[in-house]
Amino acid sequence: MSVETATKSEPQALLAWPPQLDAVHLQELTNLATDWSMFHGLVYRPPANPPSEPYPSTSRVIHAPFTLFPSPLPRQLYELARRLQPLYNTLYARIAVDVLWLDKIMSAVAKVDDFQLELYKIWKQVRAEGITQPLELGLWRSDYLVHSLPDGAFTLRQVEFNCISSSFGALASRTNQMHRYLEAATGYYGAHPLLNANNLPQNGALEGLALGIAEAHKAYGVPSATVLFLVQPHERNVFDQRPLEYELLTKHGVHVERVTFADLAASASLSESKQLLYTTPLKPQPLEISVVYMRAGYTPNDYFGEADWAARLLVERSKAIKCPTVGAQLAGAKKVQQALMEEGVLESFLLDPARGPEKFTESDLVLLRASFAPMYALDATTVQTTIENAAHLVLKPQREGGGNNVYRSNIPPFLKKLPAAEHEAWVVMELIEPPPLRNVLLKAGASEEGGKEGDVISELGIFGICLYGSEGSGSCEIKVNEEVGYLVRTKGRESDEGGVAVGFSCLDSLVLVD
């Protein structure tokens, strides 16, 4: 498939969005959308309301934040993002098993970042003891923004590559279904010719991510074993996780156990042959764990003490297939993303036949490089340049989950206080410049008023599944490598951060523009 790196789609298709409806039709769409969402599980647990409710209620829900209309994207750019995902999957699989290169990058970061240091120590210890499970599972997501080029064309630039807890596959699928329902039920009242089923691409993220876990379970080789979901306590976003559990059981016959780090610390153990065993009072025998799918562990706030770090080490030492391993989590660091821009690095990972049997071309590298947003290391030689050009830059630490970056005018005062010894923990990225776009954002509590139309930015994420491993030869064997669906998160243009769970963005889906 030939895919261009940029498209000349008419900007008017984006500028004239969303379709204009009168208040009566807009309210009816809102009612239909919120009812559909509540019925079909496009929901969250409500926030806690201290002091009377120290934790989120488990008996009430609110609809997840979403857009009333799908957001337009040039069809060529959607196909480009899908084309890129298997390339990125292979690239990051090879990075995750390249111990020497990854060690060189992350050892410097670990010196100045306590969280990365703890992960790095586990990685080093497990490697010293000997890897017991060569297979690794990636449920990954590559995130992009549309970037406006000087000649009026649009292209995609990568925001980041997510290697752990790449969430919202289930709720993104539900959002796509909700928009398709509104089109089927109302035709959006004829508000715009783009709003027809042919332009609303179906989203198979839920089924695809579950398939990835099922393939890893199958590769483990013990059909009676259980998949373990490692989750945060008092999880509000449980309804993005439960559908994966239900899909695994009903379609693949795979059982799931949900546990926290505290549960692991209290009830997990290793057998003499390094099987991960989990004991629950609800079942008479310990469960053998085939796959550990981590929806926690990506932030320092997930580790409350030494017992949690010991539980993470226990998992890493086991024969269970990890999603991700600590090595793959380190591979998702922003420092790795920045290092990939250095001359010859991409060629080394994708064109060297010793890396694996998959064959890549110079055209593949051109597509990947064109998707990179310019980045550079923060050090003594770049601090002043960063301050002078701060209006066009963002500083990124080695963190996931939203709310961690430093933008524009906040950069100079931040750098003046940042000790020089901590510069290595940050990278600098040129801001991506999305074209103007508008939409109607619906959040629980505001939806009764019909939602608010405003200037927005939409971020596209493409999900991929990758089952891979290395027997220590340096070559990466890839058993499964697929693109499986997408996520769109849309936020007010005034907001720099993009996380849905932390309240910055709304779930969205696509309407494709030719």
N, C-alpha and C positions, 0 to 999 in steps of 0.2 A: 504494500500500500504506500503510495506516495503522498506525503503530507507536507505542506509548506510550513515554514516556521513563522510566517506572518500572513495576515489576511487584510485585504482592502475593503472588507465589509463596510457598508455605508454607516457612518456614525449616527445618521438620523434614526436608524433602527434602534439604537440604544437611547438616544436623546428623547425620543417620543414615547418614553415608558414611564410609568405604567399606563395602560388604557384608562381613559377618563369615564367614570360612571357617576350617575346621580346618587344622591345619598340613600335612596330607597334600595337601589340595586346593590350598592356597596354594602349596606347593612345585611341584606339577604345573603350575599356571598360570605360575609363574616359569620353569620349564624350557621350556615351550612358547613363552613370550614371547621368551626370550633366543635360542633356536634360530631362531625366525622372524626375529628382528632380524638375526642374523648372516647368514642366508641371503639376506635381502632388502635388505641394505645400510643398515640403521639403525645405522650404526657410525661410529666415529672412528678416527683413528690414535692410538696410545697416547702418553702424555706422554713427552718425552725423559727419559733417565735418566743425567744427567751423573755422572762424566766419561766413562764408557764410550760413551754415546750422546749426542753433543752436539745431535743433531736427532731429531725423531720418526722412528720406523721407517717405511719405506714398504712393508714386507713383512708387517706384522702389524696387526691391528685389534682393537678392543674395542667392545662394544655401547655406543651412546650412552646417557646417563642418561635413563630414562623412568619413567613411572608404570605400575603394574600395572593399575589401573582408570582409565577415563576419568573426568574430573571433571564434576560436575553444574553446569549453568547454565540459568536460566530461558529457555525458548524465545523469549519476547518480547524478551529482551535480546540474544540471538543475532541475531534478525531486525533489531533496532534497529542493532546494530553493522554489519551488512551494508548496511542502508539508508544509514548515515552515510558509508560509504567513498567513493561517487562524489561526495558533497558535499565531503568533505575533499580528494579528488583535484583537483576544480575549484578549490577555495580555494587550495591550495598551488601549482597550476600558475599561477594568476593572480598570486600573490605572487612566484613565481620570475621572472616577466617584468616585474614592476613595479619598474623600476630605481630610481626616485626614492624610493619608500617603503622598499624594502629597503636602499638605501644609507643612508637616515636612521637606520634601526635598527642596522645592522651597523657603521657607521663609528664609533659610540660604543664598541661592543664591541671592535673591532679596536685601539683605543687602549690597551687594558689586557689583551689576550689575544694572545700572540705567534702561536699557531697560527691563530686567526681572522684575524690581520693578514696572514699569508702567503697565505691563501685570498683575502682581500679584495684584496690587491695584484694577484693574477692576474686576478681578476674585473674590476678597474679597467683593467688593461692590455689585456685582450681586448676590452673594450667600446670603448676608445680606438682600437684598431686596426680595429675593425669586425667584427661577428659574421659568421662564414662559414657557419654552419649554424644556421638558425632553429629547427629541430626539436629537441626535448628528450624524453627518455624518463624516466618515473618508474616504478620498481618500488618502491612505497611500502608502509608498514605503519603502521597506527594502533593503538597499544597501550592497553588499558583494564584497569582493575580494577573488580570489582563493589563498589559502595559502599552501605553500610547507612544508610538514612535514619531519622530519629527516629520516624516513624510505623510502622516495621517493614517498609516497602517496600524493594526493591532497585533501584538504578539503575546506569548505567555512568558512570565518569569516566575521562577520557583521561589516561594517564601521559605519553605523548609521541607525536610523529609522526616516523617515521623516513624520511629522504629519501636515505640512502646505505647501501648494503650491508645491505638489509633481509633478513636471512638466515633460514634454517631452513624455507623453503617446501618443499623436497624432503623433509627429515627429518620435518617436521610431517605431510606427506602419508603418509609411511611409518608414523608412529606411529598415525595414524588407521586405516590398513589393518591394523596389528598388533592394535589393539583390536577391530576388526571381525572379524578372524580368530579371536581368542579367543572372541568371542560365537558365531560360526558353529560353531566346533569343539567348544565345551564348554557354550555357553549360560551361561557363568560358573557352572555347576553349580546353576542356579536360585537364585542367591544374592540376586537383587533383581529385581523386575518391571520396573524402568527399563532393565535391561540387555538390550535387544532392538534389532534392526537399525533399526527405525523411529526410534529415539531417538539413533542414532549418525550424525550428518550426515556425508556424504562430503566429503572435503577435496580440492579440485582445485588446490591452490596450485602444485604442480610444473608441471602443464600450463598453468596460467594465466600464471605468470611467464615460461615459455618462449614462450608466445604473444605476450606484450608485446615481448620481444626480437625475435621473428620479424616482428612488425608494423613495428618500427623498421627492421629490415634491409630489408624490402620497400619502405618509404618512402624509404630511401636511394637505391634505384633501380639498383643494380648487383648482379644476382643472383650473380655469381661472387665478390663480395667476401666477406671473412671477419669474423666477430664476434670481438672481443678481450675476454677476461676478464682484468682486472687483479687479481692475487691477491697475498696475502702469501707471502713465502718460507717453506718448511717448514710449509705449512698443514695443521693437524690436521683441520680441518673440510672436507676436500676432498670427502667423500661427500655433502655438501649441495650442492656445486657441480657435480660431474660429472654427476648426473642431468639437470640443465638442459642441459648440453652434449650428452648422449645424446638427449634429447628434441628439441633443435633439429636434430640431424642426421637422426634417423630419421623424425620427423614433418614437418619443414619443409625438409629438405635444406640446412640452413645449417651451415657449418663454423665451428669455434671454435678459437682459439689462446689458450693460457693463458700469461700473462707476468707478471713482477714489474716494479716500478719500475726495478730494475737492468737488466733485459732491455730495457725501453723506452729507457733512457738509452744503451744500447750499440747498439741495432739499429733504432730508429724514426726516421723522417724525414718531412718534408713535401714534396710535389711543388710545382711552381710554382703549381698551382691549388689547393693546400692539401689535397689528399688525404693522409690519414695512411697511410704505408707502413711495413710491418714486414718486416724481412729475417731469415729463419731459415736456418741451414745445411742444414736438412733439405729445403728446397724451392728450385728454381733461380731463381725470380723473386720479387721483393718482393710481399708480400700487401697488397692494398688493404683497409683496415679500414672497415667500414660502421657498426659500433656498438662503443663501449667501455663494457663493463659493469663497474663498479667494486666489487669485493669487498675492496678495500684503499683506503687514502687517507682514512679517516674518523677516524684518530687521529694525533697527533703522532709516535707511535712507528713509523708506516709510512714516515716520511721520514727517511732516514739522513744526508742532506746536500743540498747545492745541486743535485747531479745529479738527485735525485729530484724536487725542486721544478721543475727545468727540464723534466723529463719530463711532469709534470702540466701545465705551461704549454703544452708542445708539443701534447698531446692537446687542450687547450682551444682552441687556435688552429686546429685542423684542421676539415675538413668532416665528420668522423665524428660520428654522433649520440651524444651523451654520456648516460650513465645513472649519476650525474646530472652536469649541468653544475656548475661551481663556484657559480653563482648559486643553483641549486636546493639544493646542499649548505648554503649559508648560510641558505636559507629554512627549513631544518630546525633551526636554532638554537633553544634554549630561550627566548632573548630574543624571538624572533618569536612563539612560543607565548604568552608573557606579554603581548606587545603586542596580540594579537588580542582580549584581554579588554577593551581600552579602548573607551570609548563611541564608537560610530559606525564602528569599523574593519571589523567583519564586514559591516555593511550596505554599506559602500563597495565591498568586494570582490565581494559576491554580488548586490546589488540594482541596481547601476549598469549600465545596458544597454551603455555604452561598453566594459565589460570583456570582453564576449563575447556570442554569441547565446543561450547557455543561459539559461533563465528559472528564477528561484528565488522562493520565496514566504516570507512571514514564518514560516510553519510550519517551513520548512527551517532558518531561523535559530534558531528555538526549539529544535529538535532538537540543533543544533550547540552552542548555548550551554549547554544542559542537560548536555552531555557534558564541558564544561570543568571542570577542577579549579581552584578559586580560586588565583590566583597574583598576585604583585606584585613590583615592582622592589626590589632591595636598594640603598638609598641612606642618606644621613644622617638622613632623616626616619623610616626604617623599621627601623634597626638595633636600637634598644632594644625595639621591639615584637616583633621577631623573637626576641630573646634571651628576653623574658618569656614568649613562647608557643612556645618551642622544642620542647616535648614533643609538639606537634601539627604540626610543620613538617619540611620537607626543603629543603636548599639544593642547587641544581643549577647546574653550570657548562655551558659550551657544548661538551659532549663526547658521543660515542656509545660504545657497546660495554660498558657496565657498569663498576661499581667506582669511579665518579667523584663520587658524591653524598655529602653530609654530613647526618646524621640526628639528630634529637631532642637528647639530652643532649650530643652532640658539637658542636652548633652554637655555644653560648656561648663555649667556649674557642677554637674556630676563628675566630669573628668578632673576638675580642679580639686575635688575631695578624694578621688579614687587613688589609693596608693599605687605607685609605679609597679610594685611587686605583683599587683593583682591585674595588671593589663592583660596578661596572657589568658585570663579567664573570659575575655570578651572578644567579639569580632565586630567589624563595622560593615554595614551593608548599605548600598545606595537604595534610597526609597523607590519603590515601584510606583508609577504614575497611572492609576486606572482612569479610564474615560468617565465622564459624568454619567450617572445613572440614578434613577429614582424608583421607589417601590413603597408598598404599604406594609408596615411592620405591625404584627399583632403579638402582644404579650398579655399573659393572664392578668386581668384587671383593667387593661386598656381596650380589650376586644369589645367590651360592651359599648364602647363609644365609637366603634367602627374602625379603630386603628388609626395610625398616623402615617400620612405620606411624607416622605422626605428624601433628601439626597443620601445615597447609600454607596457602599463598596461591597462587591461580592467576591468571595474567595472560593475557588474551585479546588476540591481535593479529589484525587483519584486513588481508589483502594487497589492494592495488589496483594496476592498471596504467593508465598515463596517457601518451599520446603527444600532445604539444602544442607550440605555438610561437607566436611573435609576429614580425611583419615590421617591428617598430619603431613601429607605430601606437598601441601601448598596449593594444590588444585582444588577447586570448588565444584562439587557435584550437585547439580540442581535437578531435583526430581519433579517439582511442581513450580510453575511460573506463569501466573495469569493476572490480567487486569479484571476486576470483578465488580466495579460500580463506582459511584461518585457521591461526593458531599458538596453542597453549596451552603456557605455561611454568609449571611448578609447583615451588615451593621450600618449604623448611621455614619456618614462620612466624617463626622467630628471625632469619632472614636478611633484610637490607634490600635487597640487590642482587638482580638477576634474570637475569643473563646465563647462558646454557647453556654457551657455549664457554669462559667463564672459571670454570666450576665451581659456580655458585650454584644453578642450576635444573635440573629434569628436563623432558624433552619429554612432552607430554600431548595428549589430545584431549577432545572433548566428549560428554557424555550430556545430552540436553535434557530439561528438566523442564517440564511443562505447569502 
